[in-house]
Amino acid sequence: MIKKITLLTMVLLFCFKSTFANPINKKTAISVANKWLSNKLQRSAKTNQKEILSLKEIHHNERVVYYIISFKKGGFVIVSADDSTKPILAYSDTSFFDTNLENPTTKTLLNGYKSFVYESALAQKTSKMKSANSGWNRLLKSKSQNQRKTKVIAPFMDDILYTQSSGFQKFCPSDDDGQAIVGCVATAMSQVMRYWEFPSTGSGKTSYNHNKYGNISVDFETQQYDWDNMSKTRADDENAKLSYHAGVAVKMNYGTSANGGSGAYTTNALSSLKRNFKYNNGARMVYRYRYSDNEWSNVIKEQLNEKRPVLYSGRSKNLEDPTAGGAGHLFALDGYDTTDQGDFFHINWGWAGRSNGYFYLTEMVTHGGKYNWIDNNAVIINLYPTNLAPIFKSKPTTFVDIDQPYNYQIITTDENRKDIIETSLKQGPSWLSLKLNNGTYSLQGTPSNSNSGEFKIVLEATDGDNITLQEFNITVGKNKDYCESKGNRIKYEWIDFVSFGDMTNATGHNDGYADFTNKTASVVSGTTNDLVISAGFSGSSYTEFFSVWIDYNQNGKFEENEEVVSESTTNGANKTYSVKVPENALIGSTRMRVSMKYENTQTPCELFNDGEVEDYTVNITKTSAREIITKATDKEISNTSLINLLVYPNPSSKVLNIKVGKTLKKAKYQIIDANGKVVDQNSFSPSINIEKLQIGIYYLKVFDKKTKYTKSFIKSGK
């Protein structure tokens, strides 16, 4: 019996040695790991070894194929268990490795390592040359700490630690089974967008029907992304919204962790980033099998050299055939380490930082060609924001008094937040100059008596590639002394709301008179604009008379032919009046007076008992103030248009009134919440009941087949 057991043992050992001709034991693996990190950190391997937390053997077909060695203060090394392959498969100086392999994306690559080592060992068995990979000898026998001649691009996204759950799934759909998770495709996309801090607003709309959660849709054009208040590490409403929107963009097949998680085709990430998030139209997906090992590494390294993240798509079937099946995974590459052992690429797995590190990705085809997981993979390259033109956010003052200082603080933004914007004055009078103080540009000057008249101003903002021009006119004149008018008592009634052109003002009571000349309504001569007014009451409503004058000839008087409204009201509802600006109205800034008097009509210069008076500024132009956006070719792309959608009152608690600047055919409306979900939609109506909406910010979209308008509004409490 003893002889039989001994013989059997010898046969097993013979089989083991035949299959794995050069296995690596634990002691050697630990020595290799310490030597690797010691060289990486340029320290003595004998005197400053990292303390081991754990060593895990990974088996495949009942054989050890590699070791995962983790260190107590962070860091790990994955060492091959056979010397037929390169010794180091992956490593990190700092990250903790998820040895339970909860992340299916990481698990897929490590399963690839299993087959890679196993198949390489089998290939050695049939090879006449059974020599070990030269990397083992170089690593173990070299005495130089600097033996790893490297070029390193340090990970530039390693501070972004998003994941698929832990609060990032807050806005994903849910039912009785629980909340669906984000999905690795959406998480990878979100991490890249967080790195670029782009876009500030989305583009287009995506809608689809889920077999479990019903209709899922996001109107990206109404969405804004607040990068300044979006954490890189912990879940918050902003990054949860971004994660959800990325999922909807790729038509995520949502599911809970218990039910297999959320999945999407990785190829959809490319088109969605272009279509819904305005990324470079030149971004493309390239496939591994079309490149040699060196070419493949160079394709990726060229991107990382420019600090552009690369989205890596791994799948066990043909990536170009969506019907081929096989699990798809997406993760981000954000650095690399070129060593004498080969190229290691830094992976941000999208698993809250766990297992992030440098991994071997290039040559995972064995000598026998039996294992080619890597050949079914692809990368998205040239993935960076479209270079959009700067935008002028500020509106200029278009009137200044003689001998009074003019100061226009210029505010510009660029959706590409990393761009530097330079502003210059391209055209203007000699009494104006452009100043730069603490990073803010301002247009300053004081006109003298000889400078009266109208002056054209052209400002230019550029990010180096794109140019935006802001054109407007400044009128220099003598300020008018308008007559006094006031209500002496506002105990029972007052002017509550005024809107004209692009100006709105929820006024409330103001002691009988309010000077709102700091609020400017911009209108164009010859156009018709809505003027909306409402009365406020402390209790019961009364009959109130509205009168409105606009000093079109700018002579400092409100004349009879300049009265644009003379009506009465008996309630607090918004009253809308159409006001046509005369073709011959003087261009420039002038005064508008809004007067409300109890039970009787009034004159523009009257002092009366009950009611209120408010003064505003109206800026009349020949054409709308415009911005011209150009590329390097100086080709004009677009002009800003007049406001065509009026929503009032805003905020509102019950009813939203809508006024559209042109006639729409078979129009519809949608109300979209701050997370991009359509919460109400129907045929267009000039009044919409919003009582059932929760308090918050919403977007109203009014559209027909040819035209679309969007306006934000606030649903307030009762």
Secondary structure as GFF3:
##gff-version 3
##sequence-region A 1 718
A	DSSP	alpha_helix	2	19	.	.	.	ID=ss1
A	DSSP	alpha_helix	26	41	.	.	.	ID=ss2
A	DSSP	beta_strand	52	60	.	.	.	ID=ss3
A	DSSP	beta_strand	63	71	.	.	.	ID=ss4
A	DSSP	beta_strand	76	80	.	.	.	ID=ss5
A	DSSP	beta_strand	88	92	.	.	.	ID=ss6
A	DSSP	alpha_helix	104	126	.	.	.	ID=ss7
A	DSSP	alpha_helix	134	141	.	.	.	ID=ss8
A	DSSP	beta_strand	151	153	.	.	.	ID=ss9
A	DSSP	beta_strand	174	175	.	.	.	ID=ss10
A	DSSP	beta_strand	178	179	.	.	.	ID=ss11
A	DSSP	alpha_helix	184	196	.	.	.	ID=ss12
A	DSSP	beta_strand	205	210	.	.	.	ID=ss13
A	DSSP	beta_strand	214	219	.	.	.	ID=ss14
A	DSSP	three_ten_helix	220	222	.	.	.	ID=ss15
A	DSSP	three_ten_helix	227	229	.	.	.	ID=ss16
A	DSSP	alpha_helix	237	249	.	.	.	ID=ss17
A	DSSP	alpha_helix	267	275	.	.	.	ID=ss18
A	DSSP	beta_strand	284	287	.	.	.	ID=ss19
A	DSSP	three_ten_helix	288	290	.	.	.	ID=ss20
A	DSSP	alpha_helix	293	305	.	.	.	ID=ss21
A	DSSP	beta_strand	310	315	.	.	.	ID=ss22
A	DSSP	three_ten_helix	322	324	.	.	.	ID=ss23
A	DSSP	beta_strand	328	339	.	.	.	ID=ss24
A	DSSP	beta_strand	342	348	.	.	.	ID=ss25
A	DSSP	beta_strand	357	360	.	.	.	ID=ss26
A	DSSP	three_ten_helix	373	376	.	.	.	ID=ss27
A	DSSP	beta_strand	378	381	.	.	.	ID=ss28
A	DSSP	beta_strand	391	392	.	.	.	ID=ss29
A	DSSP	beta_strand	399	401	.	.	.	ID=ss30
A	DSSP	beta_strand	406	410	.	.	.	ID=ss31
A	DSSP	beta_strand	412	413	.	.	.	ID=ss32
A	DSSP	beta_strand	422	427	.	.	.	ID=ss33
A	DSSP	beta_strand	433	437	.	.	.	ID=ss34
A	DSSP	beta_strand	440	445	.	.	.	ID=ss35
A	DSSP	three_ten_helix	449	451	.	.	.	ID=ss36
A	DSSP	beta_strand	453	462	.	.	.	ID=ss37
A	DSSP	beta_strand	467	477	.	.	.	ID=ss38
A	DSSP	beta_strand	486	489	.	.	.	ID=ss39
A	DSSP	beta_strand	493	500	.	.	.	ID=ss40
A	DSSP	beta_strand	503	506	.	.	.	ID=ss41
A	DSSP	beta_strand	513	524	.	.	.	ID=ss42
A	DSSP	beta_strand	528	537	.	.	.	ID=ss43
A	DSSP	beta_strand	544	550	.	.	.	ID=ss44
A	DSSP	three_ten_helix	560	562	.	.	.	ID=ss45
A	DSSP	beta_strand	563	569	.	.	.	ID=ss46
A	DSSP	beta_strand	575	580	.	.	.	ID=ss47
A	DSSP	beta_strand	588	598	.	.	.	ID=ss48
A	DSSP	beta_strand	607	621	.	.	.	ID=ss49
A	DSSP	beta_strand	626	630	.	.	.	ID=ss50
A	DSSP	beta_strand	645	648	.	.	.	ID=ss51
A	DSSP	beta_strand	655	660	.	.	.	ID=ss52
A	DSSP	beta_strand	668	673	.	.	.	ID=ss53
A	DSSP	beta_strand	678	683	.	.	.	ID=ss54
A	DSSP	beta_strand	687	689	.	.	.	ID=ss55
A	DSSP	beta_strand	696	703	.	.	.	ID=ss56
A	DSSP	beta_strand	708	715	.	.	.	ID=ss57
###
